[in-house]
Amino acid sequence: MKQSLTLSILISFILLTTTLYAQDYVLTAKGDTLKGEVKMFVNGVEKRVQVTQENKKKTTLNILQVKSFVLKKELYRTVKFGDTYVFMKLLKEGYLSLYSFQLNGQLTYDGRYLLKLDGKGIEVPNLGFKKNMTRFLSECNNVTSQIESGTYGYSDLDTIIDLFNQCINSNTFAQTAATLNSKKTPTVNLDQWEALETKIQASSINEKNDALEMVKEIKNKLIKGEQIPKFLSEALKSA
């Protein structure tokens, strides 16, 4: 009975996830999500999308009002291309993403565009591939060297993208680790304070316990990299 119930819940979850994924939607530039039937209009002067929601309300948005949208299970994004903006279809996502777009006068998405997470992009060149790609991917010498040598070319675009993203991820991890290490609290020499602590313990001074507590507090502050309050050191001298 328990297994049957678990299986039923699992199937319901899968169906719900599939339904949500299959549903068209538009994400506006303001961050609003409009779910419904999506239509794209790109043949006129102004590129736009139209959403027909469940209540039959139709909303039309121009390209600058749209951040992204899903149409027939495919994700499109508004991408700056030269001096204009176009709807591009996402083919491969990462720090370096691959998009397809409509070439002038064509209905099919035969153009290829590479876009980095920092906003820099380039149309994948047929001519001058080696020169333009080595310049564009200059952050990763291990990738550009293989393009330069002819190991990878235009037909290896997917491999080049994967290698570049792996390189960026590795560099980011290394930089993060270096930053964290640089922020670690430096080693503090507590020898003099431990020696003082030993002397106080062996002495017969008044308020011995108070003096030991002060030394302990000073040691803790030094370990944490905190400044020692003047009253502590003064009190210790008078103890």
N, CA, C and O of each residue as an XYZ file, in Angstrom:
956
protein
N       0.832     -1.204      0.000
C       0.000      0.000      0.000
C       0.865      1.252      0.000
O       0.623      2.200     -0.748
N       1.895      1.232      0.870
C       2.797      2.378      0.980
C       3.557      2.581     -0.318
O       3.723      3.711     -0.776
N       4.031      1.455     -0.929
C       4.761      1.546     -2.188
C       3.866      2.076     -3.295
O       4.305      2.861     -4.136
N       2.592      1.638     -3.293
C       1.629      2.092     -4.306
C       1.386      3.586     -4.188
O       1.302      4.288     -5.196
N       1.271      4.080     -2.939
C       1.049      5.504     -2.706
C       2.257      6.315     -3.152
O       2.113      7.368     -3.773
N       3.461      5.815     -2.828
C       4.692      6.503     -3.228
C       4.801      6.589     -4.741
O       5.169      7.628     -5.289
N       4.478      5.483     -5.415
C       4.526      5.448     -6.879
C       3.527      6.426     -7.473
O       3.822      7.102     -8.459
N       2.339      6.503     -6.871
C       1.302      7.421     -7.351
C       1.752      8.867     -7.232
O       1.541      9.669     -8.141
N       2.383      9.199     -6.092
C       2.885     10.563     -5.882
C       3.981     10.885     -6.881
O       4.030     11.986     -7.430
N       4.869      9.910     -7.118
C       5.976     10.103     -8.056
C       5.457     10.360     -9.464
O       5.936     11.258    -10.156
N       4.466      9.560     -9.888
C       3.890      9.735    -11.226
C       3.224     11.097    -11.347
O       3.362     11.770    -12.369
N       2.501     11.506    -10.309
C       1.841     12.818    -10.325
C       2.856     13.939    -10.439
O       2.640     14.915    -11.158
N       3.978     13.792     -9.719
C       5.032     14.811     -9.763
C       5.635     14.909    -11.156
O       5.866     16.006    -11.665
N       5.891     13.744    -11.776
C       6.475     13.726    -13.122
C       5.531     14.381    -14.119
O       5.957     15.164    -14.968
N       4.231     14.053    -14.010
C       3.241     14.638    -14.913
C       3.149     16.142    -14.726
O       3.033     16.887    -15.699
N       3.200     16.595    -13.466
C       3.136     18.022    -13.183
C       4.349     18.736    -13.737
O       4.224     19.802    -14.340
N       5.535     18.152    -13.536
C       6.771     18.752    -14.042
C       6.757     18.836    -15.556
O       7.156     19.847    -16.135
N       6.292     17.758    -16.200
C       6.236     17.727    -17.656
C       5.281     18.786    -18.178
O       5.561     19.447    -19.178
N       4.145     18.945    -17.495
C       3.158     19.939    -17.914
C       3.721     21.342    -17.817
O       3.543     22.156    -18.724
N       4.410     21.629    -16.702
C       4.987     22.959    -16.517
C       6.061     23.237    -17.553
O       6.160     24.342    -18.087
N       6.868     22.211    -17.831
C       7.944     22.389    -18.797
C       7.380     22.609    -20.191
O       7.919     23.387    -20.978
N       6.273     21.907    -20.488
C       5.698     21.987    -21.832
C       4.961     23.296    -22.055
O       4.744     23.692    -23.200
N       4.577     23.967    -20.995
C       3.775     25.177    -21.133
C       4.614     26.348    -21.631
O       5.720     26.597    -21.151
N       4.056     27.055    -22.603
C       4.730     28.252    -23.104
C       4.617     29.372    -22.076
O       3.659     29.425    -21.305
N       5.594     30.258    -22.073
C       5.524     31.430    -21.201
C       6.476     32.503    -21.710
O       7.369     32.238    -22.515
N       6.263     33.715    -21.223
C       7.137     34.845    -21.535
C       7.628     35.445    -20.231
O       6.838     35.691    -19.319
N       8.927     35.681    -20.139
C       9.505     36.400    -19.007
C       9.793     37.812    -19.480
O      10.623     38.016    -20.366
N       9.116     38.786    -18.897
C       9.266     40.164    -19.350
C      10.545     40.788    -18.812
O      11.177     40.253    -17.901
N      10.916     41.918    -19.386
C      12.109     42.636    -18.941
C      11.955     43.120    -17.504
O      12.949     43.376    -16.824
N      10.706     43.248    -17.038
C      10.444     43.688    -15.666
C      10.457     42.524    -14.677
O      10.357     42.725    -13.467
N      10.584     41.291    -15.210
C      10.637     40.128    -14.330
C       9.319     39.414    -14.136
O       9.241     38.474    -13.345
N       8.268     39.840    -14.845
C       6.968     39.177    -14.741
C       6.922     37.959    -15.662
O       7.521     37.963    -16.738
N       6.211     36.921    -15.235
C       6.046     35.716    -16.047
C       4.607     35.623    -16.529
O       3.676     35.625    -15.723
N       4.423     35.540    -17.837
C       3.097     35.426    -18.440
C       2.990     34.049    -19.083
O       3.705     33.748    -20.039
N       2.091     33.208    -18.554
C       1.919     31.855    -19.077
C       0.733     31.804    -20.029
O      -0.283     32.468    -19.821
N       0.881     31.013    -21.063
C      -0.201     30.875    -22.034
C       0.338     30.495    -23.395
O       1.478     30.048    -23.522
N      -0.484     30.674    -24.408
C      -0.066     30.378    -25.777
C       0.784     31.531    -26.305
O       0.343     32.680    -26.320
N       1.995     31.219    -26.732
C       2.935     32.252    -27.184
C       3.072     32.208    -28.703
O       3.214     31.141    -29.301
N       3.025     33.386    -29.309
C       3.287     33.519    -30.741
C       4.386     34.551    -30.939
O       4.426     35.572    -30.252
N       5.274     34.276    -31.881
C       6.382     35.187    -32.165
C       6.190     35.794    -33.549
O       5.865     35.098    -34.511
N       6.398     37.115    -33.629
C       6.286     37.832    -34.898
C       7.617     38.528    -35.181
O       8.008     39.456    -34.473
N       8.300     38.070    -36.216
C       9.633     38.619    -36.507
C       9.773     39.109    -37.943
O      10.838     39.593    -38.327
N       8.728     38.991    -38.730
C       8.838     39.357    -40.140
C       8.546     40.830    -40.405
O       8.928     41.361    -41.448
N       7.877     41.484    -39.478
C       7.560     42.895    -39.658
C       8.711     43.798    -39.256
O       9.821     43.345    -38.979
N       8.413     45.085    -39.233
C       9.432     46.064    -38.846
C       9.795     45.897    -37.375
O      10.960     45.997    -36.988
N       8.756     45.636    -36.553
C       8.980     45.508    -35.111
C       8.826     44.054    -34.679
O       7.771     43.453    -34.881
N       9.862     43.495    -34.091
C       9.814     42.116    -33.593
C       9.062     42.104    -32.266
O       9.288     42.959    -31.410
N       8.166     41.129    -32.100
C       7.356     41.104    -30.890
C       6.851     39.689    -30.616
O       6.946     38.803    -31.465
N       6.319     39.500    -29.423
C       5.655     38.245    -29.065
C       4.279     38.563    -28.497
O       4.033     39.645    -27.963
N       3.393     37.585    -28.631
C       2.030     37.741    -28.111
C       1.710     36.545    -27.226
O       1.984     35.401    -27.587
N       1.128     36.822    -26.066
C       0.748     35.763    -25.131
C      -0.764     35.781    -24.951
O      -1.346     36.814    -24.621
N      -1.393     34.633    -25.171
C      -2.823     34.491    -24.900
C      -2.964     33.649    -23.642
O      -2.687     32.449    -23.656
N      -3.395     34.278    -22.554
C      -3.487     33.596    -21.271
C      -4.793     32.823    -21.148
O      -5.640     32.891    -22.039
N      -4.964     32.086    -20.043
C      -6.128     31.220    -19.863
C      -7.437     31.990    -19.903
O      -8.459     31.465    -20.345
N      -7.407     33.225    -19.446
C      -8.625     34.041    -19.461
C      -8.868     34.697    -20.822
O      -9.702     35.592    -20.951
N      -8.121     34.234    -21.843
C      -8.226     34.721    -23.225
C      -7.663     36.131    -23.414
O      -7.771     36.712    -24.493
N      -7.062     36.671    -22.354
C      -6.455     37.991    -22.470
C      -5.184     37.891    -23.307
O      -4.333     37.035    -23.065
N      -5.066     38.773    -24.291
C      -3.887     38.782    -25.159
C      -2.983     39.957    -24.798
O      -3.432     41.098    -24.684
N      -1.710     39.653    -24.622
C      -0.717     40.684    -24.305
C       0.369     40.649    -25.367
O       0.979     39.608    -25.611
N       0.607     41.795    -25.995
C       1.643     41.891    -27.020
C       2.805     42.718    -26.490
O       2.609     43.815    -25.966
N       4.010     42.189    -26.629
C       5.209     42.856    -26.119
C       6.222     43.000    -27.239
O       6.442     42.066    -28.010
N       6.845     44.184    -27.329
C       7.918     44.339    -28.314
C       9.197     43.713    -27.770
O       9.268     43.348    -26.597
N      10.184     43.594    -28.613
C      11.386     42.833    -28.257
C      12.112     43.396    -27.037
O      12.716     42.641    -26.276
N      12.058     44.711    -26.845
C      12.741     45.319    -25.700
C      11.995     45.081    -24.392
O      12.546     45.300    -23.313
N      10.749     44.636    -24.482
C       9.963     44.332    -23.286
C      10.076     42.862    -22.888
O       9.513     42.437    -21.879
N      10.811     42.093    -23.692
C      10.915     40.647    -23.470
C      12.343     40.268    -23.088
O      13.299     40.644    -23.767
N      12.476     39.524    -22.003
C      13.786     38.993    -21.618
C      14.000     37.616    -22.245
O      15.063     37.335    -22.799
N      12.982     36.764    -22.153
C      13.058     35.424    -22.746
C      11.654     34.865    -22.867
O      10.709     35.401    -22.287
N      11.522     33.786    -23.621
C      10.234     33.093    -23.705
C      10.449     31.659    -24.167
O      11.433     31.337    -24.833
N       9.502     30.811    -23.795
C       9.515     29.415    -24.225
C       8.392     29.218    -25.224
O       7.240     29.557    -24.952
N       8.727     28.671    -26.375
C       7.764     28.403    -27.435
C       8.014     26.990    -27.953
O       9.084     26.699    -28.488
N       7.029     26.121    -27.791
C       7.144     24.726    -28.223
C       8.385     24.052    -27.624
O       9.151     23.385    -28.320
N       8.555     24.247    -26.321
C       9.625     23.633    -25.526
C      11.022     24.161    -25.866
O      12.017     23.589    -25.421
N      11.111     25.228    -26.639
C      12.414     25.804    -26.971
C      12.529     27.194    -26.359
O      11.583     27.982    -26.391
N      13.704     27.481    -25.802
C      13.921     28.741    -25.106
C      14.544     29.772    -26.037
O      15.542     29.506    -26.707
N      13.938     30.949    -26.063
C      14.445     32.071    -26.848
C      14.788     33.214    -25.898
O      14.131     33.406    -24.875
N      15.815     33.960    -26.247
C      16.196     35.123    -25.450
C      16.401     36.332    -26.352
O      16.736     36.208    -27.530
N      16.190     37.500    -25.766
C      16.474     38.743    -26.478
C      17.961     39.030    -26.341
O      18.472     39.181    -25.231
N      18.649     39.105    -27.466
C      20.107     39.265    -27.462
C      20.491     40.475    -28.299
O      19.980     40.664    -29.403
N      21.400     41.299    -27.766
C      21.917     42.444    -28.529
C      22.837     41.924    -29.625
O      23.775     41.169    -29.369
N      22.548     42.345    -30.845
C      23.300     41.857    -31.999
C      23.688     43.066    -32.842
O      22.884     43.592    -33.612
N      24.935     43.495    -32.680
C      25.370     44.715    -33.363
C      24.654     45.921    -32.787
O      24.746     46.188    -31.589
N      23.938     46.654    -33.637
C      23.216     47.849    -33.194
C      21.742     47.580    -32.941
O      20.973     48.518    -32.730
N      21.339     46.330    -32.957
C      19.927     46.012    -32.781
C      19.753     44.853    -31.806
O      20.727     44.351    -31.245
N      18.510     44.435    -31.610
C      18.201     43.289    -30.756
C      17.417     42.264    -31.563
O      16.568     42.619    -32.380
N      17.709     40.991    -31.326
C      17.014     39.920    -32.043
C      16.638     38.812    -31.068
O      17.242     38.664    -30.006
N      15.620     38.032    -31.454
C      15.269     36.841    -30.694
C      16.180     35.707    -31.146
O      16.236     35.389    -32.333
N      16.888     35.100    -30.207
C      17.769     33.984    -30.534
C      17.349     32.743    -29.765
O      16.906     32.827    -28.619
N      17.490     31.602    -30.400
C      17.120     30.320    -29.801
C      18.346     29.712    -29.106
O      19.417     29.592    -29.702
N      18.168     29.335    -27.846
C      19.270     28.746    -27.083
C      19.513     27.302    -27.521
O      18.595     26.482    -27.540
N      20.759     27.008    -27.871
C      21.145     25.653    -28.263
C      21.992     24.963    -27.207
O      21.880     23.755    -26.999
N      22.847     25.745    -26.536
C      23.778     25.174    -25.550
C      24.068     26.256    -24.520
O      24.444     27.373    -24.875
N      23.893     25.922    -23.238
C      24.020     26.950    -22.204
C      25.219     26.708    -21.307
O      25.555     25.565    -20.997
N      25.860     27.788    -20.894
C      26.992     27.750    -19.982
C      27.517     29.164    -19.823
O      26.846     30.122    -20.206
N      28.730     29.306    -19.254
C      29.342     30.636    -19.244
C      29.417     31.140    -20.682
O      29.141     32.308    -20.957
N      29.795     30.246    -21.593
C      29.747     30.520    -23.029
C      28.569     29.740    -23.594
O      28.565     28.509    -23.579
N      27.563     30.468    -24.095
C      26.358     29.832    -24.624
C      26.311     29.948    -26.141
O      26.852     30.883    -26.732
N      25.652     28.979    -26.749
C      25.492     28.967    -28.206
C      24.031     29.209    -28.550
O      23.133     28.560    -28.013
N      23.807     30.159    -29.458
C      22.458     30.491    -29.920
C      22.374     30.349    -31.433
O      23.381     30.414    -32.137
N      21.147     30.152    -31.918
C      20.900     30.216    -33.357
C      19.988     31.411    -33.622
O      19.192     31.798    -32.767
N      20.111     31.984    -34.803
C      19.283     33.139    -35.153
C      18.992     33.128    -36.648
O      19.635     32.418    -37.421
N      18.012     33.929    -37.034
C      17.623     34.009    -38.434
C      18.553     34.957    -39.187
O      18.695     36.125    -38.825
N      19.172     34.447    -40.219
C      19.975     35.299    -41.091
C      19.039     36.181    -41.903
O      17.855     35.868    -42.030
N      19.543     37.269    -42.450
C      18.717     38.222    -43.185
C      17.859     37.544    -44.246
O      18.358     36.828    -45.114
N      16.542     37.792    -44.149
C      15.622     37.284    -45.163
C      15.283     35.816    -45.045
O      14.592     35.278    -45.910
N      15.748     35.145    -43.997
C      15.476     33.717    -43.850
C      14.506     33.450    -42.702
O      14.455     34.205    -41.731
N      13.743     32.376    -42.824
C      12.818     31.976    -41.776
C      13.441     30.948    -40.835
O      13.029     30.818    -39.683
N      14.435     30.222    -41.337
C      15.104     29.206    -40.522
C      16.212     29.834    -39.674
O      16.732     30.907    -39.983
N      16.552     29.128    -38.598
C      17.571     29.622    -37.668
C      18.911     28.975    -38.004
O      19.344     28.030    -37.344
N      19.551     29.493    -39.029
C      20.809     28.914    -39.505
C      22.043     29.644    -38.993
O      23.145     29.097    -39.036
N      21.873     30.872    -38.508
C      23.004     31.617    -37.971
C      23.416     31.074    -36.613
O      22.589     30.515    -35.893
N      24.685     31.233    -36.255
C      25.186     30.782    -34.959
C      25.867     31.945    -34.248
O      26.642     32.696    -34.839
N      25.552     32.072    -32.957
C      26.072     33.197    -32.178
C      26.552     32.686    -30.826
O      25.858     31.921    -30.157
N      27.746     33.119    -30.433
C      28.312     32.765    -29.132
C      28.200     33.954    -28.193
O      28.553     35.076    -28.555
N      27.709     33.706    -26.991
C      27.519     34.781    -26.020
C      28.082     34.367    -24.670
O      27.723     33.323    -24.127
N      28.977     35.208    -24.131
C      29.538     34.967    -22.803
C      28.628     35.565    -21.743
O      27.805     36.436    -22.021
N      28.797     35.077    -20.525
C      27.987     35.551    -19.414
C      28.245     37.020    -19.118
O      27.386     37.693    -18.547
N      29.420     37.534    -19.498
C      29.731     38.943    -19.255
C      29.141     39.862    -20.322
O      29.359     41.073    -20.285
N      28.392     39.293    -21.278
C      27.719     40.098    -22.293
C      28.442     40.210    -23.619
O      27.881     40.732    -24.582
N      29.674     39.733    -23.691
C      30.424     39.800    -24.945
C      29.983     38.665    -25.868
O      29.810     37.527    -25.433
N      29.804     38.992    -27.145
C      29.341     37.985    -28.082
C      29.991     38.116    -29.442
O      30.606     39.134    -29.759
N      29.846     37.068    -30.244
C      30.410     37.066    -31.592
C      29.602     36.109    -32.466
O      29.243     35.014    -32.032
N      29.320     36.528    -33.690
C      28.718     35.614    -34.650
C      29.784     34.600    -35.049
O      30.908     34.971    -35.386
N      29.428     33.329    -35.010
C      30.408     32.293    -35.350
C      30.813     32.473    -36.806
O      29.975     32.360    -37.700
N      32.092     32.751    -37.054
C      32.531     33.072    -38.414
C      32.819     31.836    -39.263
O      33.392     30.858    -38.784
N      32.413     31.898    -40.523
C      32.816     30.858    -41.476
C      34.213     31.165    -41.992
O      35.069     30.285    -42.081
N      34.425     32.432    -42.329
C      35.737     32.885    -42.776
C      36.484     33.477    -41.587
O      35.891     34.174    -40.764
N      37.766     33.205    -41.496
C      38.562     33.733    -40.388
C      38.201     33.115    -39.058
O      38.331     33.761    -38.018
N      37.749     31.870    -39.074
C      37.333     31.197    -37.839
C      38.467     31.155    -36.825
O      38.279     31.520    -35.664
N      39.631     30.716    -37.255
C      40.764     30.552    -36.349
C      41.156     31.879    -35.700
O      41.324     31.950    -34.482
N      41.301     32.920    -36.502
C      41.740     34.219    -36.008
C      40.724     34.824    -35.048
O      41.086     35.290    -33.968
N      39.453     34.817    -35.440
C      38.417     35.451    -34.626
C      38.116     34.674    -33.350
O      37.876     35.270    -32.300
N      38.127     33.359    -33.436
C      37.804     32.556    -32.261
C      38.936     32.573    -31.234
O      38.670     32.598    -30.032
N      40.178     32.559    -31.680
C      41.289     32.616    -30.718
C      41.293     33.954    -29.985
O      41.652     34.022    -28.809
N      40.896     35.006    -30.676
C      40.816     36.313    -30.023
C      39.655     36.351    -29.028
O      39.794     36.874    -27.922
N      38.522     35.798    -29.423
C      37.323     35.842    -28.585
C      37.459     34.960    -27.341
O      36.909     35.285    -26.289
N      38.180     33.859    -27.455
C      38.318     32.912    -26.341
C      39.681     33.017    -25.666
O      40.201     32.032    -25.144
N      40.248     34.207    -25.679
C      41.627     34.418    -25.216
C      41.834     34.137    -23.727
O      42.975     34.030    -23.278
N      40.741     34.015    -22.949
C      40.898     33.725    -21.518
C      41.491     32.342    -21.271
O      42.062     32.093    -20.209
N      41.362     31.443    -22.241
C      41.808     30.061    -22.038
C      42.824     29.659    -23.102
O      42.458     29.303    -24.222
N      44.092     29.721    -22.741
C      45.161     29.407    -23.696
C      45.124     27.957    -24.162
O      45.473     27.658    -25.304
N      44.700     27.056    -23.275
C      44.673     25.643    -23.665
C      43.637     25.372    -24.759
O      43.761     24.406    -25.511
N      42.608     26.235    -24.843
C      41.597     26.099    -25.892
C      42.062     26.782    -27.171
O      41.992     26.203    -28.255
N      42.539     28.020    -27.038
C      42.954     28.766    -28.233
C      44.145     28.112    -28.932
O      44.263     28.179    -30.155
N      45.027     27.479    -28.155
C      46.189     26.826    -28.770
C      45.756     25.659    -29.658
O      46.377     25.392    -30.687
N      44.691     24.970    -29.254
C      44.204     23.844    -30.056
C      43.441     24.313    -31.293
O      43.395     23.614    -32.305
N      42.841     25.505    -31.203
C      42.212     26.094    -32.391
C      43.299     26.581    -33.338
O      43.219     26.383    -34.551
N      44.311     27.218    -32.769
C      45.421     27.757    -33.560
C      46.160     26.647    -34.306
O      46.585     26.830    -35.447
N      46.308     25.505    -33.655
C      47.048     24.399    -34.273
C      46.214     23.626    -35.290
O      46.739     22.796    -36.033
N      44.913     23.904    -35.317
C      44.044     23.200    -36.256
C      43.433     21.933    -35.697
O      42.743     21.203    -36.409
N      43.686     21.664    -34.406
C      43.097     20.478    -33.779
C      41.574     20.564    -33.787
O      40.879     19.576    -34.025
N      41.068     21.787    -33.518
C      39.628     22.012    -33.537
C      39.298     23.130    -34.519
O      40.006     24.133    -34.613
N      38.192     22.924    -35.254
C      37.751     23.922    -36.220
C      36.259     24.162    -36.110
O      35.648     23.856    -35.086
N      35.674     24.707    -37.161
C      34.255     25.074    -37.164
C      33.360     23.880    -36.831
O      32.378     24.026    -36.104
N      33.688     22.720    -37.351
C      32.852     21.528    -37.133
C      32.947     20.997    -35.704
O      32.176     20.121    -35.311
N      33.893     21.528    -34.927
C      34.081     21.076    -33.537
C      33.557     22.103    -32.541
O      34.032     22.177    -31.408
N      32.582     22.889    -32.965
C      32.110     24.002    -32.139
C      31.621     23.544    -30.769
O      31.942     24.175    -29.762
N      30.853     22.464    -30.714
C      30.353     21.965    -29.431
C      31.498     21.594    -28.491
O      31.450     21.889    -27.297
N      32.519     20.952    -29.032
C      33.679     20.566    -28.223
C      34.421     21.794    -27.718
O      34.841     21.842    -26.562
N      34.580     22.786    -28.586
C      35.264     24.027    -28.200
C      34.522     24.708    -27.061
O      35.139     25.181    -26.107
N      33.194     24.760    -27.161
C      32.381     25.388    -26.113
C      32.534     24.633    -24.795
O      32.706     25.249    -23.742
N      32.474     23.313    -24.848
C      32.619     22.503    -23.624
C      33.982     22.718    -22.973
O      34.072     22.886    -21.757
N      35.036     22.712    -23.775
C      36.392     22.903    -23.247
C      36.557     24.291    -22.641
O      37.173     24.446    -21.587
N      36.004     25.295    -23.310
C      36.122     26.666    -22.806
C      35.383     26.808    -21.476
O      35.909     27.413    -20.542
N      34.174     26.260    -21.381
C      33.408     26.359    -20.139
C      34.091     25.598    -19.002
O      34.066     26.043    -17.854
N      34.700     24.454    -19.317
C      35.461     23.718    -18.301
C      36.639     24.546    -17.813
O      36.936     24.575    -16.618
N      37.306     25.217    -18.738
C      38.451     26.067    -18.400
C      38.024     27.212    -17.494
O      38.676     27.492    -16.488
N      36.922     27.877    -17.857
C      36.421     29.000    -17.059
C      36.020     28.529    -15.669
O      36.322     29.193    -14.677
N      35.344     27.393    -15.590
C      34.930     26.856    -14.290
C      36.141     26.541    -13.411
O      36.128     26.807    -12.210
N      37.182     25.974    -14.014
C      38.404     25.645    -13.264
C      39.094     26.908    -12.774
O      39.541     26.974    -11.629
N      39.181     27.911    -13.643
C      39.817     29.180    -13.264
C      39.042     29.871    -12.155
O      39.630     30.428    -11.227
N      37.707     29.831    -12.258
C      36.864     30.464    -11.242
C      37.041     29.777     -9.900
O      37.122     30.439     -8.865
N      37.103     28.437     -9.913
C      37.300     27.673     -8.676
C      38.644     28.010     -8.047
O      38.743     28.192     -6.833
N      39.680     28.093     -8.879
C      41.027     28.395     -8.378
C      41.087     29.796     -7.780
O      41.699     30.009     -6.734
N      40.438     30.759     -8.462
C      40.435     32.134     -7.964
C      39.672     32.240     -6.651
O      40.084     32.960     -5.741
N      38.545     31.510     -6.557
C      37.750     31.527     -5.327
C      38.538     30.931     -4.166
O      38.525     31.460     -3.055
N      39.222     29.826     -4.439
C      40.030     29.181     -3.397
C      41.151     30.100     -2.935
O      41.441     30.185     -1.742
N      41.785     30.793     -3.889
C      42.875     31.714     -3.549
C      42.361     32.872     -2.705
O      43.022     33.309     -1.764
N      41.169     33.366     -3.054
C      40.571     34.472     -2.301
C      40.247     34.045     -0.881
O      40.510     34.779      0.072
N      39.668     32.844     -0.739
C      39.330     32.343      0.590
C      40.581     32.140      1.432
O      40.587     32.444      2.625
N      41.641     31.626      0.814
C      42.896     31.418      1.542
C      43.503     32.734      1.997
O      44.068     32.829      3.086
N      43.379     33.756      1.143
C      43.953     35.061      1.484
C      43.197     35.731      2.621
O      43.727     36.608      3.303
N      41.927     35.299      2.819
C      41.106     35.906      3.868
C      41.195     35.150      5.187
O      40.632     35.582      6.193
N      41.907     34.017      5.185
C      42.048     33.257      6.425
C      42.819     34.064      7.460
O      43.735     34.814      7.124
N      42.441     33.902      8.704
C      43.113     34.620      9.785
C      44.573     34.188      9.871
O      44.852     32.993      9.973
N      45.508     35.134      9.832
C      46.925     34.773      9.880
C      47.283     34.118     11.210
O      46.633     34.360     12.227
N      48.315     33.294     11.192
C      48.772     32.620     12.405
C      49.290     33.645     13.407
O      50.095     34.511     13.065
N      48.824     33.537     14.636
C      49.198     34.492     15.683
C      50.165     33.821     16.656
O      49.942     32.692     17.094
N      51.240     34.531     16.985
C      52.209     34.014     17.951
C      51.729     34.362     19.356
O      51.699     35.530     19.744
N      51.360     33.346     20.102
C      50.831     33.553     21.455
C      51.844     33.170     22.529
O      51.492     33.072     23.704
N      53.093     32.955     22.137
C      54.101     32.476     23.092
C      54.234     33.394     24.299
O      54.274     32.939     25.442
N      54.303     34.721     24.019
C      54.526     35.650     25.136
C      53.341     35.660     26.098
O      53.511     35.821     27.306
N      52.134     35.486     25.544
C      50.953     35.497     26.406
C      50.832     34.191     27.187
O      50.381     34.186     28.332
N      51.231     33.104     26.574
C      51.205     31.828     27.292
C      52.280     31.798     28.384
O      52.090     31.213     29.450
N      53.416     32.446     28.086
C      54.477     32.540     29.102
C      54.000     33.385     30.276
O      54.250     33.059     31.436
N      53.300     34.488     29.952
C      52.764     35.349     31.008
C      51.722     34.598     31.824
O      51.654     34.734     33.046
N      50.908     33.802     31.131
C      49.883     33.014     31.809
C      50.519     32.041     32.809
O      50.007     31.851     33.912
N      51.637     31.429     32.412
C      52.345     30.485     33.283
C      52.900     31.196     34.515
O      52.824     30.683     35.631
N      53.464     32.396     34.290
C      54.025     33.167     35.407
C      52.941     33.562     36.397
O      53.142     33.505     37.610
N      51.782     33.965     35.866
C      50.689     34.375     36.753
C      50.206     33.187     37.586
O      49.938     33.320     38.780
N      50.100     32.030     36.941
C      49.648     30.835     37.657
C      50.610     30.455     38.784
O      50.187     29.948     39.823
N      51.917     30.705     38.572
C      52.926     30.341     39.577
C      53.113     31.422     40.631
O      53.789     31.207     41.637
N      52.511     32.582     40.398
C      52.712     33.708     41.315
C      51.694     33.674     42.446
O      50.779     32.850     42.478
N      51.896     34.609     43.376
C      50.964     34.725     44.507
C      50.313     36.098     44.516
O      49.946     36.613     45.571
N      50.168     36.696     43.314
C      49.595     38.041     43.231
C      48.123     38.001     43.588
O      47.451     36.978     43.454
N      47.642     39.151     44.048
C      46.221     39.283     44.332
C      45.435     39.245     43.010
O      45.969     39.574     41.951
N      44.191     38.848     43.088
C      43.312     38.790     41.901
C      43.933     37.941     40.783
O      43.861     38.304     39.609
N      44.539     36.812     41.158
C      45.173     35.952     40.154
C      44.165     35.479     39.102
O      44.451     35.484     37.905
N      42.996     35.076     39.565
C      41.989     34.564     38.625
C      41.558     35.622     37.614
O      41.360     35.328     36.435
N      41.417     36.857     38.093
C      41.031     37.946     37.189
C      42.105     38.166     36.129
O      41.802     38.374     34.954
N      43.374     38.118     36.563
C      44.484     38.323     35.630
C      44.513     37.220     34.575
O      44.749     37.484     33.396
N      44.271     35.978     35.011
C      44.250     34.862     34.062
C      43.109     35.001     33.054
O      43.267     34.676     31.877
N      41.958     35.489     33.528
C      40.817     35.704     32.630
C      41.142     36.769     31.586
O      40.751     36.655     30.425
N      41.863     37.805     32.016
C      42.248     38.873     31.087
C      43.185     38.348     30.008
O      43.028     38.664     28.829
N      44.175     37.532     30.428
C      45.112     36.957     29.454
C      44.358     36.076     28.462
O      44.616     36.116     27.259
N      43.428     35.284     28.979
C      42.640     34.404     28.116
C      41.836     35.206     27.099
O      41.761     34.836     25.927
N      41.238     36.300     27.549
C      40.439     37.140     26.647
C      41.313     37.786     25.576
O      40.921     37.883     24.414
N      42.508     38.228     25.986
C      43.440     38.825     25.023
C      43.845     37.798     23.970
O      43.890     38.114     22.781
N      44.137     36.579     24.395
C      44.525     35.522     23.451
C      43.402     35.238     22.445
O      43.647     35.071     21.250
N      42.169     35.186     22.957
C      41.027     34.930     22.069
C      40.860     36.031     21.027
O      40.564     35.757     19.864
N      41.052     37.273     21.451
C      40.917     38.394     20.519
C      42.019     38.374     19.468
O      41.772     38.673     18.300
N      43.231     38.022     19.879
C      44.341     37.934     18.926
C      44.080     36.849     17.881
O      44.351     37.038     16.695
N      43.553     35.715     18.333
C      43.246     34.614     17.415
C      42.192     35.032     16.396
O      42.264     34.653     15.227
N      41.212     35.817     16.847
C      40.139     36.275     15.956
C      40.536     37.482     15.117
O      39.784     37.922     14.247
N      41.736     38.018     15.391
C      42.182     39.189     14.641
C      41.553     40.478     15.126
O      41.550     41.478     14.408
N      41.020     40.466     16.340
C      40.372     41.655     16.891
C      41.376     42.510     17.654
O      42.402     42.028     18.135
N      41.047     43.797     17.748
C      41.925     44.720     18.468
C      41.742     44.537     19.975
O      40.631     44.323     20.460
N      42.855     44.626     20.704
C      42.800     44.479     22.161
C      42.422     45.820     22.777
O      43.131     46.807     22.583
N      41.315     45.873     23.519
C      40.923     47.127     24.166
C      41.999     47.603     25.144
O      42.635     46.798     25.824
N      42.188     48.900     25.204
C      43.232     49.461     26.055
C      42.996     49.134     27.520
O      43.941     48.933     28.282
N      41.701     49.081     27.914
C      41.411     48.846     29.331
C      41.877     47.460     29.778
O      42.204     47.255     30.947
N      41.906     46.499     28.825
C      42.344     45.153     29.186
C      43.828     45.121     29.523
O      44.244     44.572     30.544
N      44.621     45.729     28.631
C      46.065     45.726     28.863
C      46.416     46.542     30.098
O      47.327     46.180     30.843
N      45.694     47.652     30.323
C      45.952     48.481     31.504
C      45.585     47.721     32.774
O      46.301     47.772     33.774
N      44.454     47.016     32.716
C      44.017     46.257     33.891
C      44.994     45.139     34.206
O      45.232     44.818     35.370
N      45.560     44.547     33.156
C      46.514     43.459     33.351
C      47.785     43.966     34.019
O      48.367     43.283     34.862
N      48.212     45.168     33.637
C      49.415     45.747     34.234
C      49.220     46.014     35.724
O      50.147     45.885     36.523
N      47.990     46.391     36.076
C      47.736     46.748     37.473
C      47.381     45.543     38.333
O      47.290     45.633     39.557
N      47.181     44.397     37.652
C      46.766     43.194     38.391
C      47.917     42.631     39.211
O      47.751     41.621     39.895
